[in-house]
């Protein structure tokens, strides 16, 4: 009797979700503040720029990094 191993399937992509960004660090530059943020749900990271302390930050880079499944920690 021969047994065959089933090929492993890649993990399913995570469900889309609204990111919950938290600031990991920031520093002032000549263009305002550079803010490094991470999503607490999926672990993705992004760099934002905030023109001054009262203005809303806007993304400076695209999202990068880890995407974890909902069950991982």
Order of alpha helices (4+ residues) and beta strands (2+ residues): beta-beta-beta-beta-beta
